[in-house]
Amino acid sequence: MILNENEARNLLAKVISNSKADSAIATLSGNNSYNIRFARNSLSTNGFADGLSLTITSSIGKKSGSVTTNRFDEGSLKEAVSRSEEIARLSPENREFMPPLAPQVYSESFNFSENTAKMSAAGRTTQVSYVIESSIKNDVTCAGYEEDEVSFSAILSTTGLFAYNRGTKANLSSTIRTVDGSGSGRFEKLYTDSGNIDFKGLCDHVIERSKMSVNPAVIEPGRYTVILEPSAAADMVSLCLNYMGSRGADEGRSFFSSPGGGNLIGEKLANDSVHIYSDPVDLNAPSVPFTWDGEPRGPIQWFEGGVLRNLHRNRFWAEKTSAPSVPYPSNILMKGNPGRTLEDMISTSESAVLVTRFWYIRSVDPKTMLLTGLTRDGVFEIKNGKIVRPLRNFRFNESPMNVLNNILELGKPEKAVGAETGDYPIFVPPMKVANFNFSSLSDAI
């Protein structure tokens, strides 16, 4: 269910009017979502879901309690507020409690598209039908998922803070495999505007890649120059940001901790070409301009010319360290070379391994940011500017910071979805990276 700004404000005001706590903050969210699933070259399900959910967090001193409900009659709203206050009284004090913010000013948001909001059943089936029909025509097997959604979120506190955002997302993904099971390709794209999904180009490319990946050759694990397609690059950049908390660095628990105490802000840690930033109003990856508690999000530089410029820092740690609050961002963007395509990067590589995407990435050592994961859905050997053969998949053991430090070349950035990024808006270039560590072979397809 979608409420407009006035409807959301009025409902939240009714909730807050029942509060007897020292402070309270109420958050409201809702969505209308359509989806189609397909497998083995045929439709399997189609669905619609809508929802509306309210969470009220009441605080008495430094003790807080929260209740979530999807019942909106007057009695249920009063009960939710009363229960949250009861829980607060029974809870221990939170030594890191921060009261609700005063009213804030937010950037204009651009994460809503009428194209997506008005997407028809015919528009959905056109995308899926093309993937299925093309797969049948090419004697390969597809499975995948289409979803388009309208959502909103709103916040109101006893301090007068109010925030509202309405957004859309359109997602299309498919894994395409050869009949013998030895070749696989995959695409996934997520946009605010459904019209940006080039489903024909994506499908045609991945069908070709799946056929190219049949009967992969085996080469020994080791350190190789790799070209990471945007999906793989998205995982490296996103997971790097996960470790970029100021508190962990300041307390000596992070890659970004300074040996002499404090953090490494201002130090050069990556290749000169690394420029990573966030900006909720950037049209390449528009996002929500405020946090869950109503803190404004604005443009922020993370790396500039390889120099670490910022670490994210919540309000408690900002106050404790007398440093600016830097909320976790709602998107990530990385500059590249707009005139350099992935094909250009391949054509000028004497020897490299092309990685389509990663899978099942997990942390090995948080302090050094060492990760392990698998390649999947197409790994290829490049010789003298050409893809010469498919390769068996690898397990890798590598750090995102090693990747950012060993960059040889960047291509044209694009919106990307990684294995571990979910629906987080990411805009990154393909990367050519030296000394990437493949630690062992994998039987994954």
C-alpha positions as CSV (number, residue, x, y, z in Angstrom):
1,M,0.0,0.0,0.0
2,I,1.3,3.4,-0.9
3,L,0.4,6.5,1.1
4,N,1.2,10.0,-0.2
5,E,3.1,12.5,1.9
6,N,0.0,14.0,3.6
7,E,-1.5,10.6,4.3
8,A,1.7,9.4,5.9
9,R,2.2,12.5,8.0
10,N,-1.4,12.4,9.3
11,L,-1.2,8.7,10.2
12,L,2.2,9.2,12.0
13,A,0.9,12.3,13.8
14,K,-2.0,10.2,15.1
15,V,0.5,7.6,16.4
16,I,2.8,10.2,18.0
17,S,-0.1,12.0,19.7
18,N,-0.6,8.9,21.9
19,S,3.0,9.0,23.2
20,K,3.7,9.6,26.9
21,A,7.4,8.8,26.6
22,D,10.3,11.3,26.9
23,S,10.8,10.9,23.2
24,A,9.5,8.7,20.4
25,I,10.0,8.2,16.7
26,A,7.6,6.4,14.4
27,T,8.5,5.0,11.0
28,L,6.0,3.9,8.3
29,S,6.7,2.0,5.2
30,G,4.7,0.4,2.4
31,N,5.0,-1.2,-1.0
32,N,3.2,-2.5,-4.0
33,S,5.2,-5.2,-5.8
34,Y,4.6,-7.3,-8.9
35,N,6.8,-10.3,-9.9
36,I,7.2,-13.1,-12.4
37,R,9.3,-16.2,-11.9
38,F,10.4,-18.4,-14.8
39,A,12.4,-21.7,-15.0
40,R,13.2,-24.4,-17.6
41,N,12.1,-22.0,-20.4
42,S,8.6,-21.5,-19.0
43,L,6.7,-19.3,-16.6
44,S,6.3,-20.7,-13.1
45,T,4.6,-18.1,-11.0
46,N,3.4,-14.5,-11.1
47,G,2.5,-12.5,-8.1
48,F,1.5,-9.3,-6.4
49,A,2.2,-8.3,-2.9
50,D,1.4,-5.1,-0.9
51,G,2.2,-4.2,2.6
52,L,2.0,-1.4,5.2
53,S,4.0,-1.5,8.4
54,L,4.5,0.8,11.3
55,T,7.3,0.8,13.9
56,I,7.1,3.0,17.0
57,T,10.2,3.4,19.2
58,S,9.6,5.0,22.6
59,S,12.4,6.2,24.9
60,I,12.2,6.8,28.6
61,G,15.5,8.3,29.7
62,K,18.1,6.1,27.9
63,K,15.8,3.1,27.8
64,S,14.0,2.3,24.6
65,G,11.4,-0.2,23.3
66,S,10.0,-0.8,19.9
67,V,6.8,-2.4,18.5
68,T,6.0,-3.1,14.9
69,T,2.4,-3.5,13.7
70,N,0.4,-3.8,10.5
71,R,-2.9,-3.0,12.2
72,F,-4.0,0.6,11.8
73,D,-7.3,1.0,13.7
74,E,-7.2,3.5,16.5
75,G,-7.2,0.9,19.2
76,S,-4.3,-1.0,17.7
77,L,-2.2,2.2,17.3
78,K,-2.7,3.1,20.9
79,E,-1.8,-0.4,22.0
80,A,1.4,-0.3,19.9
81,V,2.5,3.0,21.5
82,S,1.6,1.7,25.0
83,R,3.5,-1.6,24.5
84,S,6.6,0.2,23.2
85,E,6.6,2.3,26.4
86,E,6.1,-0.7,28.5
87,I,9.1,-2.4,26.8
88,A,11.2,0.7,27.3
89,R,10.5,0.7,31.1
90,L,11.6,-2.9,31.3
91,S,14.8,-2.5,29.2
92,P,18.3,-1.8,30.4
93,E,19.8,1.7,29.7
94,N,21.5,2.1,26.3
95,R,24.8,3.8,27.0
96,E,24.9,4.9,23.4
97,F,21.4,6.2,23.2
98,M,20.9,9.2,21.0
99,P,17.6,11.2,21.1
100,P,15.6,11.9,18.0
101,L,16.9,14.6,15.7
102,A,15.3,18.0,15.4
103,P,13.6,18.9,12.1
104,Q,16.0,18.5,9.2
105,V,16.4,19.7,5.6
106,Y,16.7,17.0,2.9
107,S,17.9,17.0,-0.7
108,E,15.3,16.5,-3.4
109,S,15.0,12.8,-4.3
110,F,15.1,11.3,-7.7
111,N,14.6,7.6,-6.9
112,F,11.0,7.5,-8.3
113,S,10.0,6.7,-11.9
114,E,6.5,7.0,-13.4
115,N,7.6,4.4,-16.0
116,T,8.1,1.8,-13.3
117,A,5.1,2.9,-11.2
118,K,2.8,2.5,-14.3
119,M,4.4,-0.7,-15.6
120,S,1.8,-2.9,-17.2
121,A,1.4,-6.7,-17.2
122,A,2.2,-6.6,-20.9
123,G,5.5,-4.7,-20.1
124,R,6.5,-7.4,-17.7
125,T,5.7,-10.3,-19.9
126,T,7.4,-8.7,-22.9
127,Q,10.7,-8.8,-21.0
128,V,10.3,-12.4,-19.8
129,S,8.9,-13.7,-23.0
130,Y,11.9,-12.5,-24.9
131,V,14.3,-14.3,-22.6
132,I,12.3,-17.5,-22.8
133,E,11.8,-17.4,-26.5
134,S,15.4,-16.6,-27.2
135,S,16.6,-19.4,-25.0
136,I,14.4,-21.9,-26.8
137,K,15.6,-20.7,-30.1
138,N,19.2,-21.1,-29.1
139,D,18.7,-24.4,-27.4
140,V,19.7,-23.2,-23.9
141,T,17.7,-23.2,-20.7
142,C,16.8,-20.1,-18.7
143,A,15.5,-19.4,-15.2
144,G,15.0,-16.0,-13.7
145,Y,13.0,-13.3,-11.9
146,E,11.3,-10.1,-12.8
147,E,10.1,-7.6,-10.2
148,D,8.9,-4.0,-10.2
149,E,7.9,-2.2,-7.1
150,V,6.7,1.1,-5.8
151,S,7.5,1.8,-2.1
152,F,7.5,4.7,0.4
153,S,9.0,5.4,3.8
154,A,8.1,8.1,6.3
155,I,9.4,9.2,9.7
156,L,7.9,11.4,12.4
157,S,9.3,12.1,15.9
158,T,8.1,13.9,19.0
159,T,10.8,16.5,18.3
160,G,9.1,17.5,15.1
161,L,11.3,15.7,12.6
162,F,9.5,14.5,9.5
163,A,10.8,12.8,6.4
164,Y,9.1,11.2,3.4
165,N,10.4,9.4,0.3
166,R,8.6,7.5,-2.5
167,G,10.8,5.3,-4.7
168,T,10.6,2.6,-7.4
169,K,12.8,-0.2,-8.5
170,A,12.7,-2.6,-11.5
171,N,14.7,-5.7,-11.6
172,L,15.3,-8.4,-14.2
173,S,17.7,-11.4,-13.8
174,S,18.3,-14.6,-15.6
175,T,20.7,-17.5,-15.5
176,I,21.1,-19.2,-18.9
177,R,22.7,-22.6,-19.1
178,T,23.6,-24.9,-22.0
179,V,21.7,-28.2,-22.3
180,D,24.8,-30.3,-21.3
181,G,25.1,-28.3,-18.1
182,S,28.7,-27.2,-18.6
183,G,28.1,-23.7,-19.8
184,S,26.4,-20.9,-17.9
185,G,25.9,-17.1,-18.1
186,R,23.9,-14.7,-16.0
187,F,22.7,-11.1,-16.0
188,E,20.9,-9.0,-13.4
189,K,20.0,-5.3,-13.7
190,L,18.2,-3.1,-11.2
191,Y,17.1,0.4,-12.1
192,T,14.8,3.1,-10.7
193,D,13.3,3.4,-14.3
194,S,12.2,0.1,-15.8
195,G,12.9,1.7,-19.3
196,N,16.6,1.5,-18.6
197,I,16.7,-2.3,-18.7
198,D,18.0,-3.4,-22.1
199,F,16.5,-6.9,-21.8
200,K,17.2,-7.8,-25.4
201,G,20.8,-6.8,-25.3
202,L,21.4,-8.5,-21.9
203,C,19.7,-11.7,-22.9
204,D,21.5,-12.0,-26.3
205,H,24.9,-11.3,-24.7
206,V,24.4,-13.9,-21.9
207,I,23.2,-16.6,-24.3
208,E,26.4,-16.1,-26.3
209,R,28.5,-16.2,-23.1
210,S,26.8,-19.4,-21.9
211,K,27.7,-21.1,-25.1
212,M,31.2,-19.8,-24.9
213,S,31.7,-21.2,-21.4
214,V,31.1,-24.9,-22.4
215,N,33.7,-27.4,-21.5
216,P,36.1,-25.1,-19.5
217,A,39.8,-25.7,-19.5
218,V,41.8,-26.0,-16.2
219,I,44.7,-23.7,-15.4
220,E,46.5,-23.7,-12.1
221,P,45.4,-21.4,-9.3
222,G,47.7,-18.5,-8.6
223,R,48.0,-14.8,-9.1
224,Y,46.7,-13.4,-12.4
225,T,45.9,-10.2,-14.0
226,V,42.1,-10.1,-14.1
227,I,39.4,-8.1,-15.7
228,L,36.4,-7.8,-13.4
229,E,33.1,-7.1,-15.1
230,P,30.9,-4.5,-13.3
231,S,29.0,-7.2,-11.3
232,A,32.3,-8.5,-9.8
233,A,33.6,-5.0,-9.3
234,A,30.4,-4.0,-7.5
235,D,31.0,-6.7,-4.8
236,M,34.6,-5.5,-4.2
237,V,33.6,-1.8,-3.8
238,S,30.5,-2.5,-1.8
239,L,32.2,-4.9,0.6
240,C,35.1,-2.5,1.0
241,L,32.6,0.2,2.2
242,N,31.2,-2.3,4.8
243,Y,34.6,-2.2,6.6
244,M,34.9,1.6,6.4
245,G,33.5,2.3,9.8
246,S,35.2,5.1,11.8
247,R,34.6,3.4,15.2
248,G,36.4,0.2,14.3
249,A,39.3,2.1,12.8
250,D,39.6,4.5,15.8
251,E,39.5,1.5,18.2
252,G,42.3,-0.3,16.3
253,R,40.1,-3.1,15.0
254,S,40.1,-2.3,11.3
255,F,42.2,-2.2,8.1
256,F,41.8,1.6,8.4
257,S,43.3,1.8,11.9
258,S,46.5,3.9,12.1
259,P,49.4,2.0,13.9
260,G,49.9,5.0,16.1
261,G,46.2,5.3,17.0
262,G,43.2,6.8,15.3
263,N,42.5,6.2,11.6
264,L,44.0,6.5,8.2
265,I,41.9,9.3,6.8
266,G,44.2,11.5,4.6
267,E,46.5,8.5,3.8
268,K,47.0,7.3,0.2
269,L,45.7,3.7,0.3
270,A,44.7,2.9,-3.3
271,N,45.7,3.5,-6.9
272,D,45.6,7.1,-8.2
273,S,42.6,6.2,-10.4
274,V,40.4,5.3,-7.5
275,H,37.6,7.9,-6.9
276,I,34.7,6.5,-4.9
277,Y,31.9,8.6,-3.6
278,S,28.2,8.7,-2.6
279,D,25.4,11.1,-3.5
280,P,21.7,10.2,-3.2
281,V,20.7,12.7,-5.9
282,D,23.2,11.3,-8.5
283,L,21.0,10.2,-11.4
284,N,23.3,7.2,-12.2
285,A,22.2,5.6,-8.9
286,P,19.5,7.7,-7.2
287,S,18.6,6.7,-3.6
288,V,16.9,7.8,-0.4
289,P,18.3,11.1,0.9
290,F,17.9,10.2,4.6
291,T,18.7,7.4,7.1
292,W,16.2,5.3,9.0
293,D,16.3,7.8,11.9
294,G,15.9,10.9,9.6
295,E,19.6,12.0,9.4
296,P,20.2,13.7,6.0
297,R,22.4,12.0,3.5
298,G,24.4,14.2,1.2
299,P,27.4,13.9,-1.2
300,I,30.5,12.4,0.4
301,Q,33.9,11.4,-0.9
302,W,35.3,8.1,0.3
303,F,38.4,7.9,-1.9
304,E,39.8,10.7,-4.0
305,G,42.9,9.9,-6.1
306,G,43.4,6.9,-4.0
307,V,43.5,8.9,-0.8
308,L,41.0,7.9,2.0
309,R,38.8,11.0,2.6
310,N,36.1,9.7,4.9
311,L,34.8,6.8,7.1
312,H,31.2,6.4,8.0
313,R,30.4,7.5,11.6
314,N,27.1,7.3,13.5
315,R,25.9,10.1,15.7
316,F,27.0,8.5,18.9
317,W,30.6,8.0,17.8
318,A,30.6,11.5,16.1
319,E,29.7,13.1,19.4
320,K,32.1,10.9,21.4
321,T,35.1,11.8,19.1
322,S,34.1,15.4,18.3
323,A,34.0,14.5,14.6
324,P,31.3,15.1,12.0
325,S,28.6,12.5,11.7
326,V,28.9,10.6,8.4
327,P,25.9,8.3,7.9
328,Y,26.2,5.0,6.0
329,P,25.5,6.0,2.4
330,S,22.4,4.9,0.4
331,N,24.4,4.4,-2.8
332,I,28.0,4.0,-4.1
333,L,29.5,5.4,-7.2
334,M,33.0,5.0,-8.7
335,K,34.5,7.0,-11.5
336,G,36.1,5.3,-14.5
337,N,37.0,6.0,-18.1
338,P,33.8,6.8,-20.0
339,G,35.5,6.3,-23.3
340,R,36.8,2.8,-22.5
341,T,34.4,-0.2,-22.9
342,L,34.9,-3.7,-21.5
343,E,35.6,-4.9,-25.1
344,D,38.3,-2.2,-25.4
345,M,39.9,-3.5,-22.2
346,I,39.9,-7.1,-23.5
347,S,41.3,-6.1,-26.9
348,T,44.4,-4.5,-25.4
349,S,45.2,-7.2,-22.8
350,E,48.0,-9.6,-23.7
351,S,47.2,-12.1,-20.9
352,A,44.4,-11.9,-18.4
353,V,41.4,-13.8,-16.9
354,L,38.0,-12.3,-17.4
355,V,35.6,-12.7,-14.4
356,T,31.9,-12.3,-15.1
357,R,30.8,-12.4,-11.5
358,F,31.5,-13.6,-8.0
359,W,29.4,-15.8,-5.7
360,Y,29.1,-16.6,-2.0
361,I,31.7,-14.1,-0.7
362,R,32.5,-14.4,3.0
363,S,34.9,-12.7,5.4
364,V,38.1,-14.5,6.4
365,D,40.0,-11.8,8.4
366,P,38.1,-8.5,9.1
367,K,41.3,-6.8,10.2
368,T,43.0,-7.3,6.9
369,M,39.7,-7.2,5.0
370,L,40.6,-10.7,3.5
371,L,37.6,-12.2,1.7
372,T,37.0,-15.6,0.1
373,G,34.5,-16.5,-2.6
374,L,33.9,-18.2,-5.9
375,T,33.8,-17.1,-9.6
376,R,30.6,-18.2,-11.4
377,D,28.7,-18.1,-14.7
378,G,31.6,-17.5,-17.0
379,V,35.4,-17.3,-16.5
380,F,37.5,-16.8,-19.7
381,E,41.2,-16.7,-20.6
382,I,42.3,-13.7,-22.7
383,K,45.4,-13.9,-24.9
384,N,46.6,-11.2,-27.3
385,G,43.4,-9.2,-27.0
386,K,41.0,-12.1,-27.6
387,I,39.0,-14.5,-25.4
388,V,40.5,-17.8,-26.3
389,R,38.8,-20.3,-24.1
390,P,36.6,-20.8,-21.1
391,L,38.2,-21.7,-17.7
392,R,37.1,-23.8,-14.8
393,N,35.9,-21.7,-11.9
394,F,38.1,-20.6,-9.0
395,R,37.9,-19.9,-5.3
396,F,39.6,-16.6,-4.5
397,N,41.2,-15.2,-1.3
398,E,41.6,-11.5,-1.8
399,S,41.1,-8.1,-0.1
400,P,39.1,-5.3,-1.8
401,M,41.9,-2.9,-0.8
402,N,44.4,-5.0,-2.7
403,V,42.1,-4.8,-5.7
404,L,41.8,-1.1,-5.4
405,N,45.5,-0.7,-5.0
406,N,46.4,-3.0,-7.9
407,I,44.2,-1.4,-10.6
408,L,45.8,-1.2,-14.0
409,E,42.8,0.2,-15.9
410,L,39.2,1.3,-15.5
411,G,36.4,1.2,-18.0
412,K,33.1,3.0,-18.4
413,P,31.0,2.9,-15.2
414,E,27.5,1.3,-15.3
415,K,24.7,0.3,-12.9
416,A,25.6,-3.1,-11.5
417,V,24.3,-5.8,-9.1
418,G,26.8,-8.0,-7.3
419,A,26.3,-11.3,-5.6
420,E,26.2,-9.7,-2.2
421,T,24.8,-6.2,-3.0
422,G,21.1,-6.9,-3.1
423,D,19.1,-3.9,-4.3
424,Y,21.7,-1.4,-3.1
425,P,22.3,1.2,-5.9
426,I,25.9,0.8,-7.2
427,F,27.5,2.5,-10.2
428,V,31.0,1.1,-11.0
429,P,33.3,0.5,-13.9
430,P,34.9,-2.8,-15.1
431,M,38.4,-3.1,-13.6
432,K,41.6,-4.5,-14.8
433,V,43.6,-5.6,-11.8
434,A,47.0,-7.1,-11.3
435,N,48.0,-10.0,-8.9
436,F,44.5,-11.2,-8.1
437,N,44.8,-14.3,-6.0
438,F,42.9,-17.4,-7.1
439,S,43.6,-19.9,-4.3
440,S,42.1,-23.1,-5.6
441,L,39.8,-24.6,-8.3
442,S,36.1,-24.9,-7.9
443,D,33.5,-27.3,-9.4
444,A,30.9,-24.6,-9.6
445,I,29.3,-23.9,-13.0
